[in-house]
Amino acid sequence: MDSLATLDFPAWGYGLRYTYGMFHQEIRDGEQVEFPDYWLQHGNPWELERLDVVYPIGFYGHVEEKELPDGTTKVSAKSVARALALALSHISAIVRD
C-alpha cells in the first residue's frame, strides 16, 4: 500500500485485524517473555465498523480436489469451522503538496 500511495495509484487494501495480533515482550532471566498487548482496549479512532457487512470465513478443515468430466478440477474445503467476520473500514487521508 505504501508503494501504491508513493506512486499516486488509487487502490483498495484488505487485511486482517487481530485483537491480540501484537504482543508486548520483556526479557526476564535472559529469556524473551511475551504478553498480550491490549492495543484495542480503548478502541481505534481510525476504524469505522461496517455492521451491515459480514463475510463468512472458514478455519481448519482440509481441501479436496475432484476432477470433473470436462477435465477441470473442482476444489472445495471440507470439515471447516465457520465464523462470520465483521468488516471495518480504516479511515485514512492522503495529503498532497
DSSP file (Angstrom, degrees, kcal/mol; ACC not computed):
  #  RESIDUE AA STRUCTURE BP1 BP2  ACC     N-H-->O    O-->H-N    N-H-->O    O-->H-N    TCO  KAPPA ALPHA  PHI   PSI    X-CA   Y-CA   Z-CA
    1    1 A M     >        0   0    0      0, 0.0     4,-2.6     0, 0.0     5,-0.2   0.000 360.0 360.0 360.0 -37.7    0.0    0.0    0.0
    2    2 A D  H  >  +     0   0    0      1,-0.2     4,-2.6     2,-0.2     5,-0.2   0.917 360.0  48.8 -61.6 -42.0    2.9    2.3    0.7
    3    3 A S  H  > S+     0   0    0      2,-0.2     4,-2.3     1,-0.2    -1,-0.2   0.907 110.6  50.8 -64.3 -41.4    4.3    1.9   -2.8
    4    4 A L  H  4>S+     0   0    0      1,-0.2     5,-2.9     2,-0.2     4,-0.3   0.923 112.9  45.6 -62.7 -43.0    0.9    2.5   -4.3
    5    5 A A  H ><5S+     0   0    0     -4,-2.6     3,-1.2     3,-0.2    -2,-0.2   0.908 111.3  52.4 -65.7 -41.2    0.5    5.7   -2.4
    6    6 A T  H 3<5S+     0   0    0     -4,-2.6    -1,-0.2     1,-0.3    -2,-0.2   0.881 112.4  45.1 -61.7 -38.2    4.0    6.8   -3.2
    7    7 A L  T 3<5S-     0   0    0     -4,-2.3    -1,-0.3    -5,-0.2    -2,-0.2   0.404 114.8-119.2 -86.9   2.7    3.4    6.3   -6.9
    8    8 A D  T < 5 +     0   0    0     -3,-1.2    -3,-0.2    -4,-0.3    -2,-0.1   0.833  59.8 152.0  64.4  35.6    0.0    8.0   -6.6
    9    9 A F      < -     0   0    0     -5,-2.9    -1,-0.2    -6,-0.2     2,-0.2  -0.825  46.9-123.7 -94.7 133.5   -2.0    5.0   -7.7
   10   10 A P        +     0   0    0      0, 0.0     2,-0.3     0, 0.0    -5,-0.0  -0.544  47.2 157.1 -71.1 142.2   -5.6    4.7   -6.4
   11   11 A A        -     0   0    0     -2,-0.2     2,-0.4     2,-0.0     0, 0.0  -0.993  39.4-131.8-160.8 161.2   -6.1    1.3   -4.6
   12   12 A W        -     0   0    0     -2,-0.3     2,-0.4     2,-0.0     0, 0.0  -0.929  23.6-158.2-114.1 144.6   -8.1   -0.7   -2.1
   13   13 A G        -     0   0    0     -2,-0.4     2,-0.4     2,-0.0    -2,-0.0  -0.965   5.3-166.5-125.6 145.5   -6.4   -2.7    0.6
   14   14 A Y        +     0   0    0     -2,-0.4     2,-0.3     2,-0.0    -2,-0.0  -0.961  19.5 146.2-127.3 145.7   -7.7   -5.6    2.6
   15   15 A G        -     0   0    0     -2,-0.4     2,-0.4     2,-0.0    -2,-0.0  -0.945  43.5 -95.2-161.1-179.7   -6.2   -7.2    5.7
   16   16 A L        -     0   0    0     -2,-0.3     2,-0.6     2,-0.0    -2,-0.0  -0.903  24.5-153.9-109.8 137.9   -7.0   -8.9    9.0
   17   17 A R        -     0   0    0     -2,-0.4     2,-0.4     3,-0.0     3,-0.1  -0.946  13.7-161.2-114.8 114.1   -7.2   -7.0   12.3
   18   18 A Y    >   -     0   0    0     -2,-0.6     3,-0.8     1,-0.1     4,-0.2  -0.755  19.3-144.5 -97.5 137.2   -6.4   -9.2   15.3
   19   19 A T  T 3  S+     0   0    0     -2,-0.4    21,-0.3     1,-0.2    20,-0.3   0.919 107.3  19.6 -62.1 -42.9   -7.5   -8.2   18.8
   20   20 A Y  T 3  S+     0   0    0      1,-0.1    -1,-0.2    18,-0.1    18,-0.1  -0.147  86.7 123.9-118.6  37.2   -4.2   -9.7   20.1
   21   21 A G    <   +     0   0    0     -3,-0.8     2,-0.2    16,-0.1    -1,-0.1   0.701  69.9  55.2 -71.6 -19.4   -2.2   -9.7   16.9
   22   22 A M  S    S-     0   0    0     15,-0.3    15,-1.1    -4,-0.2     2,-0.3  -0.677  73.5-159.2-106.2 166.1    0.5   -7.7   18.6
   23   23 A F  E     -A   36   0A   0     -2,-0.2     2,-0.4    13,-0.2    -2,-0.0  -0.988  17.4-128.6-145.9 156.7    2.4   -8.5   21.8
   24   24 A H  E     -A   35   0A   0     11,-3.0    11,-3.0    -2,-0.3     2,-0.4  -0.859  31.2-162.1 -99.3 135.8    4.4   -6.9   24.5
   25   25 A Q  E     +A   34   0A   0     -2,-0.4     2,-0.3     9,-0.2     9,-0.2  -0.937  13.5 177.6-125.9 148.0    7.7   -8.5   25.2
   26   26 A E  E     -A   33   0A   0      7,-2.4     7,-3.3    -2,-0.4     2,-0.6  -0.948  28.9-124.4-136.8 157.3   10.1   -8.4   28.0
   27   27 A I  E     +A   32   0A   0     -2,-0.3     2,-0.4     5,-0.2     5,-0.2  -0.937  33.4 176.3-104.4 117.9   13.4  -10.1   28.7
   28   28 A R  E >   -A   31   0A   0      3,-2.9     3,-2.0    -2,-0.6    -2,-0.0  -0.989  68.9 -12.4-126.1 126.6   13.3  -12.0   32.0
   29   29 A D  T 3  S-     0   0    0     -2,-0.4    -1,-0.1     1,-0.3     3,-0.1   0.856 129.5 -55.1  52.8  38.1   16.2  -14.1   33.3
   30   30 A G  T 3  S+     0   0    0      1,-0.2     2,-0.4    -3,-0.1    -1,-0.3   0.522 118.2 107.9  78.2   5.2   17.8  -13.9   29.8
   31   31 A E  E <  S-A   28   0A   0     -3,-2.0    -3,-2.9     2,-0.0     2,-0.4  -0.899  72.5-116.8-117.4 144.8   14.6  -15.3   28.1
   32   32 A Q  E     -A   27   0A   0     -2,-0.4     2,-0.4    -5,-0.2    -5,-0.2  -0.664  31.0-168.4 -77.4 129.8   12.1  -13.5   25.9
   33   33 A V  E     -A   26   0A   0     -7,-3.3    -7,-2.4    -2,-0.4     2,-0.4  -0.981   5.7-152.7-120.9 131.6    8.6  -13.5   27.5
   34   34 A E  E     +A   25   0A   0     -2,-0.4    -9,-0.2    -9,-0.2   -11,-0.0  -0.838  13.5 179.5-110.3 142.8    5.6  -12.4   25.5
   35   35 A F  E     -A   24   0A   0    -11,-3.0   -11,-3.0    -2,-0.4    -2,-0.0  -0.948  39.1 -90.6-133.1 153.2    2.4  -10.9   26.8
   36   36 A P  E     -A   23   0A   0      0, 0.0     2,-0.7     0, 0.0   -13,-0.2  -0.362  33.3-139.1 -60.7 144.7   -0.8   -9.8   25.0
   37   37 A D        -     0   0    0    -15,-1.1     2,-2.7   -18,-0.1   -15,-0.3  -0.929   6.5-151.1-105.9 108.6   -0.7   -6.1   24.0
   38   38 A Y    >   +     0   0    0     -2,-0.7     3,-1.5     1,-0.2     4,-0.2  -0.311  39.3 151.6 -78.4  59.5   -4.2   -4.8   24.8
   39   39 A W  T 3   +     0   0    0     -2,-2.7     3,-0.2   -20,-0.3    -1,-0.2   0.613  68.0  48.3 -71.4 -13.4   -3.8   -2.2   22.0
   40   40 A L  T >  S+     0   0    0    -21,-0.3     3,-2.1    -3,-0.2    -1,-0.3   0.260  72.5 110.4-108.7  12.5   -7.6   -2.1   21.3
   41   41 A Q  T <  S+     0   0    0     -3,-1.5    -1,-0.1     1,-0.3    -2,-0.1   0.781  91.2  34.4 -62.1 -24.7   -8.8   -1.7   24.9
   42   42 A H  T 3  S-     0   0    0      1,-0.4    -1,-0.3    -3,-0.2    -2,-0.1   0.181 119.0-114.2-110.3  15.3   -9.9    1.9   24.1
   43   43 A G    <   -     0   0    0     -3,-2.1    -1,-0.4     1,-0.1    -2,-0.1  -0.137  29.9 -82.3  80.4 179.0  -10.9    1.2   20.5
   44   44 A N    >   -     0   0    0      3,-0.1     3,-1.8     1,-0.1    -1,-0.1  -0.968  26.5-157.3-125.1 112.3   -9.3    2.6   17.4
   45   45 A P  T 3  S+     0   0    0      0, 0.0    -1,-0.1     0, 0.0    -2,-0.0   0.632  91.8  59.8 -66.7 -11.6  -10.4    6.1   16.3
   46   46 A W  T 3  S+     0   0    0     44,-0.1    45,-4.0     2,-0.0     2,-0.4   0.408  90.7  85.8 -96.8   2.0   -9.4    5.4   12.7
   47   47 A E  E <   -B   90   0B   0     -3,-1.8     2,-0.5    43,-0.2    43,-0.2  -0.842  57.1-161.6-107.8 142.6  -11.8    2.4   12.3
   48   48 A L  E     -B   89   0B   0     41,-2.8    41,-2.8    -2,-0.4     2,-0.2  -0.978  21.8-131.6-119.7 116.2  -15.4    2.5   11.2
   49   49 A E  E     -B   88   0B   0     -2,-0.5     2,-0.8    39,-0.2    39,-0.2  -0.488  10.0-154.4 -68.8 133.5  -17.4   -0.6   12.0
   50   50 A R  E >   +B   87   0B   0     37,-2.7     3,-2.4    -2,-0.2    37,-0.6  -0.715  18.6 174.7-106.9  77.1  -19.4   -1.7    9.0
   51   51 A L  E 3  S+     0   0B   0     -2,-0.8    -1,-0.2     1,-0.3    37,-0.0   0.694  76.2  58.3 -61.4 -19.4  -22.2   -3.6   10.8
   52   52 A D  E 3  S+     0   0B   0      1,-0.1     2,-0.5    -3,-0.1    -1,-0.3   0.477  97.6  69.8 -87.9  -2.8  -24.0   -4.2    7.6
   53   53 A V  E <   +     0   0B   0     -3,-2.4    34,-2.4    34,-0.2     2,-0.3  -0.943  56.4 158.0-123.5 112.6  -21.1   -6.0    6.0
   54   54 A V  E     -B   86   0B   0     -2,-0.5    32,-0.2    32,-0.2    30,-0.0  -0.962  22.4-153.0-129.5 150.8  -20.1   -9.5    7.2
   55   55 A Y  E     -B   85   0B   0     30,-2.4    30,-3.1    -2,-0.3     2,-0.4  -0.982  16.8-128.2-125.0 130.5  -18.1  -12.2    5.5
   56   56 A P  E     +B   84   0B   0      0, 0.0     2,-0.3     0, 0.0    28,-0.2  -0.628  35.4 180.0 -73.9 132.6  -18.4  -16.0    6.1
   57   57 A I  E     -B   83   0B   0     26,-2.8    26,-2.1    -2,-0.4     2,-0.4  -0.916  16.1-141.0-131.0 159.1  -14.9  -17.4    6.7
   58   58 A G  E     -B   82   0B   0     -2,-0.3     2,-0.3    24,-0.2    24,-0.2  -0.925   9.9-166.4-124.1 147.8  -13.6  -20.9    7.4
   59   59 A F  E     -B   81   0B   0     22,-2.3    22,-2.5    -2,-0.4    -2,-0.0  -0.919  55.9  -7.4-126.6 153.9  -10.9  -22.2    9.7
   60   60 A Y  S    S+     0   0    0     -2,-0.3    20,-0.1    20,-0.2    18,-0.1  -0.241  80.2 106.7  64.2-147.3   -9.2  -25.6    9.9
   61   61 A G        -     0   0    0     18,-0.3     2,-0.3    16,-0.1    18,-0.2  -0.234  64.9 -96.4  73.2-164.4  -10.5  -28.4    7.7
   62   62 A H  E     -C   78   0C   0     16,-2.2    16,-3.3    14,-0.0     2,-0.4  -0.943  24.8-109.1-149.2 167.5   -8.9  -29.8    4.6
   63   63 A V  E     -C   77   0C   0     -2,-0.3     2,-0.4    14,-0.2    14,-0.2  -0.858  24.9-164.7-106.7 134.6   -9.1  -29.3    0.8
   64   64 A E  E     -C   76   0C   0     12,-2.9    12,-2.4    -2,-0.4     2,-0.4  -0.954   5.1-154.4-117.9 139.9  -10.5  -31.9   -1.5
   65   65 A E  E     -C   75   0C   0     -2,-0.4     2,-0.4    10,-0.2    10,-0.2  -0.912   9.4-173.6-111.8 139.7  -10.0  -31.9   -5.3
   66   66 A K  E     -C   74   0C   0      8,-2.4     8,-3.3    -2,-0.4     2,-0.4  -0.988  20.1-135.7-134.9 125.0  -12.4  -33.6   -7.7
   67   67 A E  E     -C   73   0C   0     -2,-0.4     6,-0.2     6,-0.2     5,-0.1  -0.662  23.4-145.3 -80.9 129.5  -11.7  -33.9  -11.4
   68   68 A L    >   -     0   0    0      4,-3.3     3,-2.4    -2,-0.4    -1,-0.0  -0.525  25.9-105.0 -92.2 160.4  -14.8  -33.0  -13.5
   69   69 A P  T 3  S+     0   0    0      0, 0.0    -1,-0.1     0, 0.0    -2,-0.0   0.773 119.2  59.7 -56.2 -27.3  -15.9  -34.7  -16.8
   70   70 A D  T 3  S-     0   0    0      2,-0.1     3,-0.1     1,-0.1    -3,-0.0   0.422 121.4-105.4 -84.1   5.1  -14.7  -31.7  -18.8
   71   71 A G  S <  S+     0   0    0     -3,-2.4     2,-0.1     1,-0.3    -1,-0.1   0.314  82.7 121.3  93.0  -9.3  -11.1  -32.1  -17.4
   72   72 A T        -     0   0    0     -5,-0.1    -4,-3.3     1,-0.0     2,-0.5  -0.399  59.6-124.0 -82.2 166.1  -11.2  -29.2  -15.0
   73   73 A T  E     -C   67   0C   0     -6,-0.2     2,-0.5    -2,-0.1    -6,-0.2  -0.942  12.2-151.2-115.5 130.7  -10.7  -29.7  -11.3
   74   74 A K  E     -C   66   0C   0     -8,-3.3    -8,-2.4    -2,-0.5     2,-0.5  -0.879  13.0-162.1 -99.1 129.2  -13.1  -28.5   -8.6
   75   75 A V  E     +C   65   0C   0     -2,-0.5     2,-0.3   -10,-0.2   -10,-0.2  -0.937  14.1 171.6-113.2 131.5  -11.5  -27.6   -5.3
   76   76 A S  E     -C   64   0C   0    -12,-2.4   -12,-2.9    -2,-0.5     2,-0.4  -0.991  31.2-122.3-141.5 150.6  -13.6  -27.5   -2.1
   77   77 A A  E     -C   63   0C   0     -2,-0.3     2,-0.3   -14,-0.2   -14,-0.2  -0.758  31.1-166.3 -91.3 133.3  -12.9  -27.0    1.6
   78   78 A K  E     +C   62   0C   0    -16,-3.3   -16,-2.2    -2,-0.4    -2,-0.0  -0.878  61.3  13.9-121.5 151.6  -14.3  -29.8    3.9
   79   79 A S  S    S+     0   0    0     -2,-0.3     2,-0.4   -18,-0.2   -18,-0.3   0.891  83.7 165.9  54.6  45.9  -14.8  -30.1    7.6
   80   80 A V        -     0   0    0     -3,-0.2     2,-0.5   -19,-0.1    -1,-0.2  -0.754  39.0-130.7 -97.2 136.3  -14.3  -26.4    8.1
   81   81 A A  E     -B   59   0B   0    -22,-2.5   -22,-2.3    -2,-0.4     2,-0.3  -0.746  32.1-143.3 -79.9 127.9  -15.2  -24.4   11.2
   82   82 A R  E     +B   58   0B   0     -2,-0.5     2,-0.3   -24,-0.2   -24,-0.2  -0.696  26.9 163.4-100.1 147.0  -17.3  -21.5   10.1
   83   83 A A  E     -B   57   0B   0    -26,-2.1   -26,-2.8    -2,-0.3     2,-0.5  -0.956  33.3-119.5-148.8 163.9  -17.4  -17.9   11.5
   84   84 A L  E     -B   56   0B   0     -2,-0.3     2,-0.5   -28,-0.2    -2,-0.0  -0.940  22.5-150.9-110.1 131.9  -18.6  -14.5   10.4
   85   85 A A  E     -B   55   0B   0    -30,-3.1   -30,-2.4    -2,-0.5     2,-0.4  -0.871  10.9-136.5-103.6 131.7  -16.1  -11.7   10.1
   86   86 A L  E     -B   54   0B   0     -2,-0.5     2,-0.3   -32,-0.2   -32,-0.2  -0.703  21.0-124.8 -86.4 134.0  -17.2   -8.1   10.6
   87   87 A A  E     -B   50   0B   0    -34,-2.4   -37,-2.7   -37,-0.6     2,-0.4  -0.590  25.7-171.2 -80.5 139.5  -15.9   -5.5    8.1
   88   88 A L  E     -B   49   0B   0     -2,-0.3     2,-0.5   -39,-0.2   -39,-0.2  -0.996  13.0-145.7-127.6 134.6  -14.1   -2.5    9.4
   89   89 A S  E     -B   48   0B   0    -41,-2.8   -41,-2.8    -2,-0.4     2,-0.7  -0.872  11.9-142.9 -99.0 134.3  -13.1    0.5    7.3
   90   90 A H  E     -B   47   0B   0     -2,-0.5     2,-0.4   -43,-0.2   -43,-0.2  -0.863  15.9-139.5 -97.5 118.7   -9.8    2.2    8.2
   91   91 A I        +     0   0    0    -45,-4.0     2,-0.3    -2,-0.7    -2,-0.0  -0.635  33.9 159.7 -81.7 127.0  -10.1    5.9    7.7
   92   92 A S        -     0   0    0     -2,-0.4     2,-0.4     2,-0.0    -2,-0.0  -0.977  25.7-144.8-143.7 158.3   -7.0    7.5    6.2
   93   93 A A        -     0   0    0     -2,-0.3     2,-0.5     2,-0.0    -2,-0.0  -0.937   6.9-143.0-125.1 147.2   -6.3   10.7    4.4
   94   94 A I        -     0   0    0     -2,-0.4     2,-0.6     2,-0.0    -2,-0.0  -0.949  14.4-158.4-109.5 124.8   -3.9   11.4    1.6
   95   95 A V        -     0   0    0     -2,-0.5     2,-0.4     2,-0.0    -2,-0.0  -0.898   9.9-166.7-104.8 125.1   -2.2   14.8    1.8
   96   96 A R              0   0    0     -2,-0.6    -2,-0.0     1,-0.1     0, 0.0  -0.847 360.0 360.0-112.3 147.7   -0.8   16.2   -1.5
   97   97 A D              0   0    0     -2,-0.4    -1,-0.1     0, 0.0    -2,-0.0   0.491 360.0 360.0 -71.8 360.0    1.6   19.0   -1.9
